[in-house]
Amino acid sequence: MKKYLLLLAVLFVAPTLVMAQSDVSEKYDWAQYITTNDIWLVNSGGKIDEFGNISGGLFGIVDGKGNVIFEPQFSFVSPIDSLGVFWVNSGAKEYSPSKQLEAVFANYANGEDDPMKLAHKRDELEREESGGYEDALGRRITGGKYGYANINGKIIIPALYTKVAENFSDGLAWIQKGKKYGYVDVMGNSITPIQYMYAEDFCYGAAKVSLKGKSYSLIDASGSIILEGCSDCGMLDDNFGFVNNSGSYSFINGLGKVISSQTYNGIGFYKDGVIICRQGRKLGYIGNDGQPITPCMFTKADDFTNGVAIVQLSEADAVINKKGEQLRVASSSSSKNTKMGVIDYSGLPITDFIYTKIYVPSDSSICLVSDSATRWIDYSGNYLFENSYKQGLPFFNGRAGVYENSKFGFINKAGDVVIPLQYNDILVEWVEDFAVVKNEDKWGAINQFNEYVITPLFDNSQDVVDLIKQSKMNNKSLPLTLREVQVFKIKRMNSKIRHSLNSIIGDEYWEY
């Protein structure tokens, strides 16, 4: 029988791989290096197509020296996690979408043109139909029985179960037999009996389970109940979680004890020790001690960024700090004339409430504020300079894009124009200290002295970004000559044409 050995594109300087190549190619029909743990996936009895893809047969595991961890015995094997554990399967098949799924997707595609949304919908449908399992080669599988093994050569849980968790979390994983669930640890020890009608992964030391119906409980890592009999529950942090009883939310600590002084109709995302809560139609903030930071008084509330949060009242906008301390609110007779302001962590005002828009970058201490024009302020509340523009962008590497009279340029933090307002479009962020700009209808790149380093020849700004990064990776200094830019453009165009034609004629018709 002809022997095969498939290597990843990235070659490793390691004699052990040479040894493994010699060993496994003599013993198995197929092998592939799959992890940085120096582990090889091998197969016996499978069929290999002209592209080197394997199907059928049985899989095993060997290490980089050719030592057998598991002889081929599994239908499929999952990626190996950070604990050195992976699920194994017996009896599954490679997943193939059903006619029913194809019909559902075709109906969805009739009303959707966005390729990203189509791809996400397709993935969602296939994941739901297949059960969500992907093996170490990225193939979806369906059916069979599941168990766990580790790279020490131990079968943790035999492949006898309907489903198992894709990964261990907090060192624990659920297993399903028939319609019921239980939990095991990474040594294969049973943590709970297989008794639950519903089970989730452990998170922050607890897992949500159900013994009957839609009544849920939280259990700890020993399987003991820390909270029971609720509509929903979960831990958000090591010592902070929530419980929902028929639409009434409270907050709990790690022992399941209620620590909130009030109840709420809804909760938002938990971030930086703060969670947004709702009472009726009003929003407020709760700290991870369960106590209110602010009353539920806002019609709109954003997450904290760099220590500030933008909120909106019924007649005006305001900004609060994590203590819930609020700035002056501009009076307004109409909610259409709402204004915003900013405060810092101490609760002191950074701005008056005179702005219609505020943008707080996540990686900068400079805010963008706008009323009739755009200006920049620091976190002391001072304007960086008196100049204002019709539109402005955040600062990156000491420069900010500005727009006036239908043209773009750049200023520095002193407000000086460092790149004249002469371009039809620009990218917000500089790439390797170069600005990607559009002159007339073509994209190119300039340096900080407004000199072209990539001649504007491209229809797409991403092509310019890729060329800059490729030059950096190849230690090629900019500027590039006109010929170098033209060569890249031709290669990129050929690549796009090829990608388009591949779907029609197939990759095998191309010669390298």
Backbone torsions as a table, in degrees:
resi	resn	phi	psi	omega
1	MET	NA	135.1	-179.7
2	LYS	-67.1	137.6	-177.6
3	LYS	-101.1	146.9	-178.5
4	TYR	-127.7	151.0	171.6
5	LEU	-145.0	114.7	179.2
6	LEU	-101.8	123.7	178.0
7	LEU	-104.2	150.9	172.0
8	LEU	-67.5	160.3	-177.8
9	ALA	-63.1	-31.5	-179.6
10	VAL	-87.8	118.3	-179.4
11	LEU	-91.6	141.6	-178.1
12	PHE	-107.1	138.0	177.4
13	VAL	-81.5	89.3	-177.0
14	ALA	-155.2	120.6	177.6
15	PRO	-59.0	-27.8	-178.6
16	THR	-62.6	-30.8	179.2
17	LEU	-69.8	-36.9	177.3
18	VAL	-63.5	-43.3	178.4
19	MET	-62.6	-42.9	-179.5
20	ALA	-64.2	-39.3	179.7
21	GLN	-60.0	-44.7	-179.3
22	SER	-65.1	-45.5	-176.6
23	ASP	-67.0	-53.2	-172.0
24	VAL	-73.1	-30.3	-179.2
25	SER	-68.6	-24.3	177.8
26	GLU	-82.0	-26.2	-171.7
27	LYS	-103.1	-30.4	-173.6
28	TYR	-120.4	160.5	-178.8
29	ASP	-80.4	-19.4	-174.5
30	TRP	-161.2	146.3	176.6
31	ALA	-153.9	149.6	176.3
32	GLN	-149.0	136.3	177.0
33	TYR	-73.2	124.9	-170.7
34	ILE	-119.3	-17.6	-178.7
35	THR	-145.7	163.8	176.0
36	THR	-75.5	-1.9	174.5
37	ASN	-80.5	10.4	-179.2
38	ASP	63.0	47.8	-178.1
39	ILE	-116.3	137.8	178.2
40	TRP	-114.3	138.9	171.8
41	LEU	-95.6	127.2	-178.0
42	VAL	-122.7	158.7	-177.4
43	ASN	-141.0	142.4	173.1
44	SER	-125.4	131.9	174.8
45	GLY	88.7	-3.3	-178.9
46	GLY	-80.9	167.7	177.7
47	LYS	-104.5	136.3	-177.8
48	ILE	-115.0	125.8	-179.9
49	ASP	-84.2	-177.3	-174.4
50	GLU	-66.9	-17.2	179.4
51	PHE	-95.9	2.2	178.6
52	GLY	88.3	7.4	179.1
53	ASN	-79.0	139.4	-177.1
54	ILE	-103.1	142.3	173.9
55	SER	-144.1	146.4	-179.6
56	GLY	74.1	-167.3	-178.6
57	GLY	70.7	-170.1	179.8
58	LEU	-123.4	145.2	-176.9
59	PHE	-106.2	147.2	172.8
60	GLY	-138.0	-175.4	-177.3
61	ILE	-131.8	134.3	171.1
62	VAL	-131.6	160.5	177.4
63	ASP	-93.7	179.7	-174.0
64	GLY	-65.7	-14.5	177.9
65	LYS	-96.9	2.7	179.8
66	GLY	88.7	3.2	178.5
67	ASN	-72.3	134.8	-177.7
68	VAL	-76.7	125.5	170.8
69	ILE	-94.4	-49.5	172.2
70	PHE	-139.0	125.8	171.4
71	GLU	-64.2	154.1	179.3
72	PRO	-54.2	119.1	-178.0
73	GLN	-154.8	-6.8	-175.7
74	PHE	-108.6	144.1	175.6
75	SER	-69.5	-38.7	178.6
76	PHE	-149.7	155.2	178.7
77	VAL	-133.5	140.4	-178.1
78	SER	-88.3	170.3	170.0
79	PRO	-58.0	152.6	-179.3
80	ILE	-90.5	127.5	-175.9
81	ASP	-85.6	-177.7	-175.7
82	SER	-65.9	-18.3	178.1
83	LEU	-89.2	-1.2	-177.4
84	GLY	77.6	22.9	-177.4
85	VAL	-112.1	147.1	177.2
86	PHE	-148.5	150.7	175.2
87	TRP	-83.8	152.0	177.0
88	VAL	-124.3	155.3	-176.1
89	ASN	-136.1	143.9	175.3
90	SER	-125.7	122.2	173.1
91	GLY	94.4	0.9	-179.9
92	ALA	-78.3	167.5	176.6
93	LYS	-126.0	156.9	172.9
94	GLU	-64.5	134.2	-175.7
95	TYR	-72.1	138.4	173.6
96	SER	-132.0	126.6	-177.0
97	PRO	-56.5	139.5	-179.7
98	SER	-79.1	165.0	176.1
99	LYS	-62.8	-33.7	178.9
100	GLN	-64.4	-42.3	178.2
101	LEU	-64.3	-42.4	-179.9
102	GLU	-60.6	-38.4	179.3
103	ALA	-67.5	-42.1	178.8
104	VAL	-63.7	-43.3	-179.2
105	PHE	-67.1	-40.5	179.3
106	ALA	-61.8	-39.1	178.1
107	ASN	-65.2	-40.5	178.2
108	TYR	-66.5	-41.3	-177.0
109	ALA	-66.0	-24.5	179.6
110	ASN	-63.6	-26.9	-177.8
111	GLY	-111.8	12.1	-177.1
112	GLU	-138.1	126.5	-179.5
113	ASP	-106.2	-15.4	-176.6
114	ASP	-69.3	116.5	-177.4
115	PRO	-62.6	-32.8	179.3
116	MET	-67.8	-42.6	178.7
117	LYS	-65.7	-37.7	177.8
118	LEU	-63.9	-42.7	180.0
119	ALA	-64.7	-42.8	179.1
120	HIS	-64.0	-41.0	180.0
121	LYS	-65.2	-42.4	179.2
122	ARG	-61.2	-45.6	179.7
123	ASP	-62.0	-42.2	180.0
124	GLU	-61.6	-45.7	-179.2
125	LEU	-65.1	-44.0	-178.2
126	GLU	-68.8	-38.0	178.9
127	ARG	-64.4	-42.4	-179.5
128	GLU	-66.2	-42.7	-176.7
129	GLU	-71.2	-37.6	-176.5
130	SER	-80.7	-20.0	-176.0
131	GLY	100.3	-6.8	172.2
132	GLY	90.3	0.0	-176.3
133	TYR	-86.0	132.0	174.2
134	GLU	-125.1	135.5	-176.9
135	ASP	-83.8	-175.6	-175.6
136	ALA	-64.7	-16.3	178.3
137	LEU	-100.0	7.1	177.2
138	GLY	80.7	15.0	-179.5
139	ARG	-93.1	137.3	175.2
140	ARG	-76.8	141.3	179.9
141	ILE	-131.0	163.9	-179.9
142	THR	-147.3	147.1	176.7
143	GLY	83.3	-167.4	178.4
144	GLY	75.2	-172.3	179.1
145	LYS	-120.8	148.7	-173.5
146	TYR	-118.1	153.1	172.5
147	GLY	-154.9	-166.9	178.9
148	TYR	-131.7	150.1	172.7
149	ALA	-141.1	170.1	175.9
150	ASN	-132.9	169.8	-174.5
151	ILE	-76.4	1.1	172.2
152	ASN	-87.9	2.6	177.5
153	GLY	86.4	17.6	-179.0
154	LYS	-104.7	133.0	169.6
155	ILE	-80.8	108.7	-178.5
156	ILE	-73.7	-50.2	177.6
157	ILE	-132.3	121.6	179.4
158	PRO	-59.0	152.7	-179.1
159	ALA	-76.5	76.1	-176.9
160	LEU	-126.3	3.8	-168.3
161	TYR	-110.5	149.8	-177.7
162	THR	-60.7	-45.3	177.6
163	LYS	-148.6	158.5	169.2
164	VAL	-138.6	159.9	176.1
165	ALA	-61.2	146.6	-179.2
166	GLU	-65.6	-31.8	179.8
167	ASN	-145.1	157.0	170.2
168	PHE	-76.2	140.0	174.7
169	SER	-129.3	133.0	-173.0
170	ASP	55.6	29.0	178.1
171	GLY	76.4	9.6	-177.6
172	LEU	-130.6	156.0	178.3
173	ALA	-147.7	147.4	175.3
174	TRP	-87.1	150.5	173.1
175	ILE	-128.4	149.8	-178.5
176	GLN	-123.4	132.0	174.4
177	LYS	-127.9	117.8	-171.9
178	GLY	67.2	-121.0	180.0
179	LYS	-109.0	6.9	-175.6
180	LYS	-117.7	157.1	-173.2
181	TYR	-122.2	153.9	170.3
182	GLY	-147.5	-176.7	-177.4
183	TYR	-128.6	145.9	175.6
184	VAL	-131.9	160.8	174.5
185	ASP	-100.7	-179.4	-174.0
186	VAL	-70.4	-9.5	175.4
187	MET	-93.7	-3.7	-179.0
188	GLY	90.8	3.4	178.9
189	ASN	-73.2	139.7	177.6
190	SER	-76.1	124.2	178.1
191	ILE	-92.1	-37.0	176.0
192	THR	-137.6	156.8	171.7
193	PRO	-64.7	160.5	173.8
194	ILE	-80.7	92.4	-169.9
195	GLN	-138.7	-11.5	-172.7
196	TYR	-89.8	144.5	174.8
197	MET	-83.3	-15.5	-179.5
198	TYR	-151.8	143.4	179.4
199	ALA	-154.3	143.8	177.3
200	GLU	-119.7	169.1	174.6
201	ASP	-63.4	152.8	172.4
202	PHE	-70.6	143.5	178.6
203	CYS	-148.1	122.7	-177.5
204	TYR	53.1	41.6	172.1
205	GLY	83.0	8.8	-179.4
206	ALA	-145.5	157.3	178.2
207	ALA	-137.0	144.7	178.0
208	LYS	-88.9	129.1	-179.1
209	VAL	-136.2	167.7	175.7
210	SER	-143.7	133.4	175.8
211	LEU	-91.5	-25.2	179.1
212	LYS	-159.5	143.7	174.0
213	GLY	53.5	-141.9	-179.3
214	LYS	-107.8	31.3	174.0
215	SER	-100.1	119.3	-171.6
216	TYR	-110.3	157.7	176.8
217	SER	-137.1	163.8	171.5
218	LEU	-110.7	133.7	174.7
219	ILE	-118.1	154.4	177.6
220	ASP	-94.8	-174.6	-173.9
221	ALA	-66.9	-14.0	176.6
222	SER	-93.5	-5.4	-177.1
223	GLY	92.5	-1.1	179.9
224	SER	-76.6	144.3	179.8
225	ILE	-77.6	127.7	175.8
226	ILE	-108.5	-14.1	177.6
227	LEU	-159.9	136.6	-179.5
228	GLU	-143.4	157.9	173.9
229	GLY	73.3	59.2	178.9
230	CYS	-139.8	166.7	179.6
231	SER	-76.6	-30.7	179.9
232	ASP	-163.6	156.7	179.7
233	CYS	-167.5	164.5	178.4
234	GLY	172.9	157.6	176.7
235	MET	-95.7	137.0	179.4
236	LEU	-105.3	-17.1	-178.7
237	ASP	-157.1	178.6	-177.6
238	ASP	-60.2	-31.0	-176.9
239	ASN	-136.0	31.3	-177.0
240	PHE	-150.9	125.2	179.6
241	GLY	-148.7	-173.7	-178.8
242	PHE	-132.3	159.0	173.0
243	VAL	-137.6	137.4	-179.7
244	ASN	-119.3	121.1	175.7
245	ASN	-117.0	97.4	178.3
246	SER	54.4	45.2	176.3
247	GLY	89.1	3.3	177.2
248	SER	-110.8	112.6	-174.6
249	TYR	-95.9	136.2	171.4
250	SER	-130.1	173.1	-179.4
251	PHE	-120.0	146.0	-174.3
252	ILE	-128.2	161.9	172.5
253	ASN	-95.8	-172.4	-176.8
254	GLY	-66.4	-13.9	178.2
255	LEU	-96.3	2.3	179.7
256	GLY	85.5	6.4	-179.6
257	LYS	-83.5	134.2	179.0
258	VAL	-68.9	127.4	-177.1
259	ILE	-119.2	-2.1	-179.9
260	SER	-89.5	142.0	-179.3
261	SER	-85.5	-12.0	-179.5
262	GLN	-133.5	167.3	173.8
263	THR	-113.8	160.7	-173.3
264	TYR	-136.8	157.8	-179.3
265	ASN	-87.1	-15.3	180.0
266	GLY	-169.3	160.3	178.0
267	ILE	-133.7	156.6	178.7
268	GLY	-108.3	-151.4	179.9
269	PHE	-79.6	147.8	177.8
270	TYR	-96.5	125.1	-176.8
271	LYS	-150.4	131.9	175.9
272	ASP	53.0	39.6	176.6
273	GLY	77.4	11.7	-177.8
274	VAL	-133.3	142.0	176.4
275	ILE	-131.7	140.5	177.2
276	ILE	-83.7	134.3	-179.8
277	CYS	-125.2	157.8	-178.6
278	ARG	-126.5	134.0	169.2
279	GLN	-123.5	113.9	-172.9
280	GLY	64.9	-121.7	178.9
281	ARG	-107.5	9.4	-176.7
282	LYS	-107.4	148.1	-176.2
283	LEU	-115.4	150.3	175.9
284	GLY	-152.0	-174.8	-176.2
285	TYR	-122.7	141.6	178.3
286	ILE	-123.0	137.0	176.0
287	GLY	-84.8	170.1	-178.1
288	ASN	-77.7	9.5	167.5
289	ASP	-95.7	2.4	178.4
290	GLY	84.1	-0.8	-176.8
291	GLN	-100.0	148.6	-178.2
292	PRO	-64.6	135.0	168.9
293	ILE	-86.3	-40.6	174.5
294	THR	-136.0	157.1	169.0
295	PRO	-66.0	162.1	172.7
296	CYS	-79.4	91.7	-173.0
297	MET	-131.9	-3.1	-173.0
298	PHE	-101.9	147.0	175.4
299	THR	-87.6	-15.1	177.8
300	LYS	-150.8	140.6	-178.7
301	ALA	-147.2	133.1	178.6
302	ASP	-108.3	162.1	174.0
303	ASP	-66.5	158.9	175.8
304	PHE	-73.2	138.6	175.2
305	THR	-134.5	122.4	-178.3
306	ASN	53.2	34.8	173.8
307	GLY	87.2	4.0	178.3
308	VAL	-130.6	156.2	177.9
309	ALA	-135.4	136.9	178.7
310	ILE	-95.3	126.8	179.8
311	VAL	-131.5	164.6	-178.9
312	GLN	-130.0	131.3	173.2
313	LEU	-95.0	176.2	-175.6
314	SER	-64.5	-29.5	-179.0
315	GLU	-120.6	-1.0	-178.9
316	ALA	-164.3	163.6	175.7
317	ASP	-101.3	152.4	178.6
318	ALA	-146.4	173.5	175.0
319	VAL	-132.7	139.3	-178.1
320	ILE	-122.9	161.9	170.9
321	ASN	-100.0	-176.3	-175.5
322	LYS	-67.0	-18.7	177.0
323	LYS	-81.7	-5.4	-178.4
324	GLY	82.3	8.2	-179.8
325	GLU	-73.3	132.2	-169.0
326	GLN	-112.4	145.9	176.9
327	LEU	-79.1	173.9	170.3
328	ARG	-59.4	145.7	-179.9
329	VAL	-112.6	127.2	178.9
330	ALA	-68.9	127.8	179.5
331	SER	-69.8	146.1	-178.2
332	SER	-154.1	137.2	-179.8
333	SER	-86.2	-11.9	-178.8
334	SER	-138.5	137.4	179.3
335	SER	-66.6	-15.7	177.5
336	LYS	-71.2	-16.5	-178.9
337	ASN	-105.6	33.3	-178.2
338	THR	-65.7	148.5	-179.9
339	LYS	-129.1	157.3	-177.8
340	MET	-124.2	161.0	174.6
341	GLY	-149.3	178.7	-176.4
342	VAL	-136.1	142.4	171.0
343	ILE	-127.9	166.1	179.2
344	ASP	-100.9	-172.2	-177.4
345	TYR	-59.6	-31.8	-178.1
346	SER	-77.8	-9.3	-179.1
347	GLY	89.9	0.4	179.7
348	LEU	-77.5	143.5	-179.5
349	PRO	-64.2	135.0	171.0
350	ILE	-95.5	-37.3	179.1
351	THR	-135.9	162.5	166.6
352	ASP	-75.7	166.2	178.1
353	PHE	-89.1	78.1	-176.1
354	ILE	-129.9	7.2	-171.7
355	TYR	-110.6	146.0	177.5
356	THR	-90.2	-22.6	179.3
357	LYS	-141.1	144.4	173.7
358	ILE	-138.0	136.7	175.5
359	TYR	-127.2	125.0	-179.9
360	VAL	-112.8	101.4	179.6
361	PRO	-61.8	147.4	-178.4
362	SER	-77.1	-16.7	-175.6
363	ASP	-121.9	27.1	-176.4
364	SER	-148.3	155.0	175.9
365	SER	-102.7	22.3	179.1
366	ILE	-120.1	125.2	179.1
367	CYS	-95.9	149.1	170.2
368	LEU	-97.8	127.5	178.1
369	VAL	-126.1	150.3	-175.4
370	SER	-146.1	134.6	164.5
371	ASP	-123.1	-95.4	173.9
372	SER	-85.4	-16.4	178.9
373	ALA	-147.7	169.9	-178.0
374	THR	-99.1	136.1	176.2
375	ARG	-138.1	169.8	-177.3
376	TRP	-122.3	136.6	178.0
377	ILE	-127.6	152.2	174.4
378	ASP	-94.4	179.9	-175.7
379	TYR	-80.6	7.4	169.1
380	SER	-97.7	-2.2	178.7
381	GLY	88.7	7.1	-178.1
382	ASN	-94.8	140.6	171.9
383	TYR	-67.5	137.6	178.3
384	LEU	-65.7	-33.4	179.8
385	PHE	-164.1	169.1	-174.8
386	GLU	-83.5	-20.0	-177.0
387	ASN	-62.0	147.4	174.2
388	SER	-137.0	159.8	-176.9
389	TYR	-137.7	159.5	178.6
390	LYS	-59.0	-43.0	175.4
391	GLN	-138.6	151.2	177.6
392	GLY	-145.8	162.0	-178.6
393	LEU	-123.8	161.8	178.2
394	PRO	-63.1	158.9	177.5
395	PHE	-79.2	137.0	171.9
396	PHE	-135.5	126.6	-178.6
397	ASN	52.7	38.2	175.1
398	GLY	80.4	8.3	-179.4
399	ARG	-131.4	146.8	177.9
400	ALA	-130.9	137.1	176.0
401	GLY	-75.0	141.9	178.4
402	VAL	-133.5	158.6	-175.8
403	TYR	-137.2	128.3	178.8
404	GLU	-157.9	139.8	177.9
405	ASN	54.0	40.9	175.0
406	SER	68.3	16.5	179.6
407	LYS	-132.1	151.5	179.1
408	PHE	-109.0	148.8	172.5
409	GLY	-155.5	-163.8	-178.4
410	PHE	-135.4	146.5	174.8
411	ILE	-122.2	163.8	173.2
412	ASN	-101.4	-176.3	-174.8
413	LYS	-75.1	-4.0	173.1
414	ALA	-94.1	-2.6	-179.8
415	GLY	88.4	1.8	179.3
416	ASP	-76.7	139.8	174.9
417	VAL	-75.7	115.3	-178.9
418	VAL	-102.1	-22.5	172.2
419	ILE	-128.6	117.8	-175.8
420	PRO	-55.2	150.4	178.1
421	LEU	-78.1	87.1	-173.7
422	GLN	-137.3	1.0	-174.4
423	TYR	-105.4	152.0	-178.3
424	ASN	-80.1	-21.3	178.1
425	ASP	-165.3	159.5	177.8
426	ILE	-146.9	159.0	168.6
427	LEU	-88.3	145.7	-177.4
428	VAL	-62.1	-49.9	-176.0
429	GLU	-93.4	141.0	172.5
430	TRP	-76.9	148.2	-178.6
431	VAL	-114.1	114.9	-178.7
432	GLU	50.5	42.4	178.1
433	ASP	68.5	24.4	175.2
434	PHE	-125.6	143.7	178.5
435	ALA	-95.8	132.0	176.6
436	VAL	-92.9	118.3	-171.7
437	VAL	-129.4	159.1	178.6
438	LYS	-116.3	120.1	177.8
439	ASN	-109.6	118.4	-171.5
440	GLU	59.9	-110.9	-178.0
441	ASP	-119.7	16.8	-179.2
442	LYS	-125.5	146.8	-179.2
443	TRP	-98.1	142.7	174.3
444	GLY	-149.9	-160.5	180.0
445	ALA	-141.9	147.3	178.6
446	ILE	-127.0	160.3	173.2
447	ASN	-94.9	-175.5	-175.3
448	GLN	-67.9	-11.6	178.4
449	PHE	-99.1	12.0	179.2
450	ASN	66.3	32.1	176.9
451	GLU	-106.1	134.9	-180.0
452	TYR	-66.8	128.8	172.2
453	VAL	-107.7	-19.8	171.4
454	ILE	-134.3	116.2	-177.6
455	THR	-60.2	135.4	179.5
456	PRO	-65.1	99.9	179.7
457	LEU	-130.3	-5.6	-168.0
458	PHE	-103.8	145.1	176.9
459	ASP	-82.6	-17.8	-173.2
460	ASN	-125.7	129.3	-179.9
461	SER	-64.0	-30.1	-178.9
462	GLN	-63.4	-32.1	177.5
463	ASP	-61.7	-38.5	179.1
464	VAL	-68.2	-43.6	178.1
465	VAL	-58.6	-45.5	-179.2
466	ASP	-63.9	-38.0	-179.9
467	LEU	-66.6	-40.1	177.4
468	ILE	-62.3	-46.7	-178.0
469	LYS	-66.9	-38.8	179.0
470	GLN	-65.1	-40.8	178.3
471	SER	-62.5	-41.1	178.2
472	LYS	-62.3	-44.6	-177.9
473	MET	-65.0	-33.4	-179.4
474	ASN	-92.7	11.8	-179.5
475	ASN	55.5	34.8	178.5
476	LYS	-98.6	118.4	-177.9
477	SER	-78.2	148.7	174.7
478	LEU	-96.6	148.8	15.4
479	PRO	-79.9	157.1	173.9
480	LEU	-95.1	150.3	176.6
481	THR	-72.5	161.8	178.6
482	LEU	-58.3	-39.7	-179.6
483	ARG	-64.6	-41.5	179.6
484	GLU	-62.4	-39.3	178.2
485	VAL	-67.6	-41.8	-179.9
486	GLN	-64.5	-40.6	178.5
487	VAL	-61.3	-44.9	178.6
488	PHE	-61.2	-42.8	-178.8
489	LYS	-62.3	-43.0	180.0
490	ILE	-63.6	-44.7	178.9
491	LYS	-62.3	-41.8	179.6
492	ARG	-64.6	-41.5	178.1
493	MET	-63.6	-42.8	178.3
494	ASN	-63.0	-37.5	178.8
495	SER	-63.6	-42.2	-179.7
496	LYS	-68.0	-40.0	178.2
497	ILE	-63.1	-43.5	-179.5
498	ARG	-62.0	-44.6	-180.0
499	HIS	-59.5	-39.5	-179.4
500	SER	-68.6	-42.3	-177.4
501	LEU	-74.6	-25.8	-179.6
502	ASN	-53.9	-39.7	-177.3
503	SER	-68.2	-15.8	-177.4
504	ILE	-101.1	-48.3	-173.6
505	ILE	-106.3	-13.6	179.2
506	GLY	88.4	147.7	-174.5
507	ASP	-66.0	-24.3	-174.1
508	GLU	-68.0	-13.6	-178.8
509	TYR	-85.7	-5.5	179.8
510	TRP	-93.9	138.6	176.6
511	GLU	-105.6	138.3	-177.0
512	TYR	-97.5	NA	NA
